[in-house]
Amino acid sequence: MVDLLGRTPVVGDLYLLAGIVRAIESGTLVVVPGTGHLAVRVAEGQVVRLQDLAAVAYVDSSVATAVAFAAATFQPKDAVLDILSSFDALADTMPYFTGASTGARTAFTALARTLIAGATAADMRTTLGLAALAILGVGGGLESSGGNLQRSAITGDVSVAAGSNVATIQREVAWVQFDDMFWSTLPNGGWTAGSSGTGTTPVAATAGVDSTEKAQGVVQLTTGSTSTGRSSIYQGLNSLLLGQGTALEFETRLYVGNLSTASEEYVLHFGFLDNANASAEPTDSAAFVYRRATDGDFWVLQTRSASSETKTVTSDEPSASAYAIFKIVVAADGGSVEFFIDGVSKGTHTTNIPTGAGRQTGIGMRIYKTAGTTARVVNIDWVRIKASGSAR
């Protein structure tokens, strides 16, 4: 680029800019009326346009050079540029607009820059460490038994390409069963019904307590009309050993019809039991218990191994009118069992968990009478069982 005099401008020369200022202040640099052209005053009443300055030898050529450089180099004043220029330069940040004349600055990390630089969705997933797992389709693997949803959505091994952040998932969700107790006959859904005494056969119902509780599909266990009546439902009795690499969950929604009393005493167990079809304390268990004669009107957390018991008596009282949700979570290594009521943890046991040889349990729910002949019941709305982990 050359200036109006055909010479290369001196870039960044502050003296030239200062010369412009002095020329304007002294009246040497003026605007020709009616034309808007810049001109240099060379004598009183005589001006020469800048493009004609090459013919005027005594004009300070530095002024013309500076004017030409400024016109060709600098951006006119702009509101957007004013916003951007108001921010100091800071690492890993970027400006953005919050309105027509306002702006702000936000973090722009190296990870964010790498993510945006991804040419394809696959590149972006790789940056996030998701790779093929993020688009894994979950299909099949769902089975129905008696109208109850069973099994898991992932029934086979899932392998991810080498180099990704996830290597291999082996049946992480191995087995799930949800039983809403829509039974027309008993037993059903893989359950076995057990009973002892008059009128103790488990009863299937299609509706629950009332419209408020909204329990559609209920199984009722009853002690019948004898002082030792027992009623139960169970699965896999003495076939489930805890702590073998599979995390286990037992969850149910239920309520008792009446609280236990000294004259009408009963005991209730549900969870992982080895003797769901007997009227006695389990030898091996991880279960919720209600036994007023021993622990008062409170829910009890129980783990037993070879009849040695760890128990926690909660401050939660059984309700004779409202359902509650109970959940038992057994760690895959069998090192802990955590108990929840209505989503709130009530305690964790780490002792007397039946994990040793010969300490198998099963899944069971049982009520049995120890005094009185008036029937006592437990109403079961649904049961959910889940097993997850690489071992089954």
TARA-V150973 format. One record per residue. RES is the residue in one letter. NEAR is the number of other C-alpha atoms within 12 Angstrom. D_LAST is the distance of its C-alpha to the last C-alpha in Angstrom with 2 decimals. Layout:
RES_NEAR_D_LAST, RES_NEAR_D_LAST
This chain:
M_15_79.19, V_17_82.86, D_27_84.69, L_26_87.64, L_28_89.99, G_16_88.07, R_18_86.58, T_17_83.05, P_27_82.15, V_24_81.33, V_23_77.74, G_15_77.02, D_18_80.60, L_17_80.95, Y_16_84.68, L_25_84.86, L_25_83.13, A_17_85.45, G_23_88.31, I_30_87.28, V_19_87.33, R_18_90.75, A_28_92.07, I_20_91.05, E_12_92.44, S_13_95.70, G_20_96.11, T_30_95.91, L_30_92.84, V_27_93.43, V_20_92.38, V_19_95.06, P_11_95.89, G_7_95.09, T_10_92.96, G_11_90.13, H_17_90.74, L_29_90.51, A_30_93.80, V_35_95.51, R_26_98.79, V_24_101.21, A_15_104.42, E_10_105.64, G_12_105.02, Q_14_103.51, V_25_99.82, V_28_98.04, R_28_94.68, L_34_91.93, Q_22_91.77, D_21_95.47, L_27_95.16, A_21_95.42, A_15_99.14, V_21_99.68, A_12_99.87, Y_15_100.15, V_26_96.96, D_25_94.28, S_31_91.82, S_31_88.96, V_36_88.94, A_39_88.47, T_36_85.75, A_35_83.81, V_36_84.16, A_30_82.93, F_29_79.95, A_23_78.93, A_17_79.21, A_17_77.10, T_16_74.45, F_14_73.63, Q_13_71.60, P_12_73.44, K_10_72.25, D_12_69.09, A_17_67.04, V_20_63.67, L_17_64.73, D_15_65.86, I_22_62.36, L_20_60.69, S_17_63.31, S_16_62.74, F_19_59.39, D_13_59.31, A_12_57.23, L_13_53.92, A_14_51.02, D_15_47.86, T_18_49.54, M_21_50.99, P_24_53.54, Y_19_53.16, F_17_55.49, T_13_55.21, G_11_58.32, A_10_61.44, S_16_62.94, T_19_60.18, G_21_57.29, A_19_54.61, R_22_52.37, T_17_48.58, A_16_46.11, F_18_45.31, T_15_42.87, A_15_42.21, L_17_38.73, A_18_40.40, R_16_43.01, T_18_40.48, L_21_38.53, I_18_41.78, A_17_42.86, G_17_39.94, A_13_41.57, T_13_38.69, A_18_35.72, A_20_33.49, D_19_35.47, M_22_35.00, R_23_31.22, T_28_31.23, T_24_33.41, L_22_30.97, G_22_28.03, L_22_26.40, A_24_27.12, A_26_25.29, L_23_22.52, A_20_25.24, I_14_26.04, L_16_22.64, G_12_23.03, V_16_20.40, G_12_21.02, G_14_19.69, G_20_16.27, L_21_17.81, E_21_18.31, S_18_20.62, S_20_20.65, G_22_23.93, G_20_24.64, N_25_21.48, L_27_19.33, Q_29_15.69, R_27_12.80, S_26_12.86, A_25_15.70, I_26_13.83, T_24_12.08, G_21_12.65, D_19_13.09, V_24_16.09, S_20_18.56, V_22_21.60, A_17_24.90, A_13_25.80, G_15_27.99, S_21_26.35, N_20_25.00, V_20_21.39, A_18_19.97, T_19_16.60, I_23_13.89, Q_21_10.61, R_26_8.96, E_27_10.01, V_30_10.12, A_30_7.15, W_31_8.80, V_32_12.16, Q_37_14.68, F_32_18.26, D_34_20.69, D_34_24.35, M_42_25.58, F_31_27.99, W_30_28.29, S_19_31.44, T_19_30.37, L_27_28.04, P_24_25.35, N_25_23.55, G_30_20.42, G_28_18.14, W_30_19.90, T_26_22.00, A_32_25.33, G_34_26.92, S_34_30.49, S_28_33.34, G_24_36.96, T_21_39.28, G_26_38.13, T_34_34.55, T_31_32.76, P_41_30.51, V_34_32.49, A_28_31.39, A_24_33.51, T_23_33.92, A_25_35.35, G_31_34.87, V_27_37.37, D_14_39.61, S_10_39.90, T_12_39.27, E_20_35.85, K_18_34.93, A_27_32.29, Q_25_32.19, G_29_30.16, V_36_29.90, V_45_28.82, Q_40_31.10, L_44_30.44, T_45_33.79, T_44_35.24, G_34_38.06, S_26_41.49, T_27_40.95, S_28_40.64, T_32_37.36, G_39_35.76, R_43_31.98, S_46_29.79, S_46_26.01, I_44_23.11, Y_38_19.59, Q_33_16.26, G_22_14.09, L_32_16.67, N_27_15.82, S_21_12.34, L_32_10.26, L_35_10.46, L_44_10.69, G_32_10.63, Q_26_7.81, G_23_7.34, T_30_6.00, A_34_9.34, L_40_10.29, E_35_13.56, F_39_15.89, E_40_19.15, T_40_22.16, R_38_25.86, L_41_28.23, Y_36_31.57, V_37_33.50, G_28_36.71, N_28_38.73, L_30_38.49, S_36_38.63, T_22_42.09, A_18_43.66, S_18_45.04, E_29_42.00, E_33_39.10, Y_45_35.44, V_48_32.00, L_51_28.98, H_43_25.30, F_49_22.33, G_47_18.79, F_49_16.43, L_48_18.70, D_42_18.90, N_37_22.23, A_40_22.50, N_33_24.98, A_30_27.37, S_30_30.17, A_24_29.42, E_34_27.56, P_40_23.93, T_31_23.31, D_40_19.94, S_48_19.23, A_59_18.68, A_52_21.02, F_49_24.22, V_43_27.24, Y_42_30.81, R_33_33.19, R_28_36.68, A_22_38.38, T_20_36.40, D_22_35.62, G_24_37.94, D_29_37.30, F_25_34.38, W_37_30.64, V_37_28.95, L_42_25.67, Q_45_24.24, T_48_21.79, R_36_22.41, S_33_21.36, A_25_23.37, S_22_25.82, S_20_26.57, E_25_26.53, T_28_26.50, K_31_27.92, T_29_29.33, V_24_32.01, T_26_32.17, S_16_35.37, D_25_33.92, E_26_35.58, P_32_34.18, S_22_36.05, A_20_37.65, S_21_38.25, A_27_35.70, Y_29_31.99, A_30_29.72, I_27_26.13, F_39_23.84, K_37_20.57, I_42_18.26, V_41_16.00, V_41_13.87, A_29_13.43, A_26_10.28, D_25_12.33, G_28_13.62, G_25_17.04, S_27_18.17, V_43_18.18, E_36_20.40, F_39_22.28, F_30_24.09, I_30_26.90, D_19_28.09, G_18_26.35, V_17_27.97, S_20_26.16, K_27_27.61, G_28_26.19, T_30_23.43, H_31_22.78, T_28_21.88, T_24_23.04, N_28_22.20, I_40_18.51, P_43_16.96, T_33_14.63, G_21_16.55, A_18_16.52, G_17_17.43, R_33_16.76, Q_31_14.32, T_38_15.02, G_36_14.61, I_44_15.69, G_45_19.44, M_54_22.85, R_53_25.95, I_50_29.67, Y_47_32.18, K_43_35.90, T_31_37.73, A_26_41.23, G_22_43.27, T_25_43.12, T_28_42.79, A_37_39.54, R_41_37.14, V_42_34.34, V_48_31.30, N_44_30.82, I_47_27.32, D_38_27.49, W_36_23.86, V_41_20.27, R_32_17.47, I_36_13.80, K_32_11.35, A_35_7.77, S_33_7.86, G_27_7.17, S_23_6.77, A_22_3.79, R_22_0.00
